[in-house]
Amino acid sequence: MTRQIIDCRYDIRPALGELLARLFPGRTCPVKIRRGQVIIDVPRPLTPEEIDSCRY
């Protein structure tokens, strides 16, 4: 698993959770928020496009 840190101003956890379930079916990818950053442990880093899809 790879730890990835995403800077964000808004809570993207719901959209991010849906994206992770779609990209990595059957896997649990922990999502934490700390000091305005989302921290995820994923099998591969998310692309900038995938991250942007959670923000809007």
N, C-alpha and C positions, 0 to 999 in steps of 0.2 A: 504494500500500500504506500502511496505517496501522500505526504501532507502538503496541502495547498492553502495559502492564505489569500483571501480576497478582501480588498478594501471596499466598504459599502456604507452608504449613508442611511439606507432603509433596510428593513427586515426582508431579506429575500428568501428566508428559509422555506416558506411554502412552495414557491416556484422552483427553488433549488432542489427540494425534496422530490418533486415530480420529475425534474430533469434527471436526477441521479437514479431514480427507479426505472426510468426509461433507458438510460445508457447502460446501467449495470443491474439488470434484472436478477433477483435472487440474492443480491449482496446487500449487506448493511454498511452504509457509509456514514459514520458519525459526523454530525454538523454541530459546531459550537460557535457562539458569538462572544467575542472578547474585545473590549475597547474599540468598537466600531469596525471590527474585522470578523469575517466569517472564516472559520477554520474547518477544513474538511479533510478526511482521510479517504482517498479514492484510488482505484487500481491504476489509473493514469491521470495526468493533469488535464483539467478542462481547458478547452481552447478559449481564446478571448470571445469568439462568437457565441459559444455555449454559455459563458458567464453573462454576456450582454443580454441573452435571451431571458434571463431571470430578472433582469432589472426593469423591464418594461412590460 
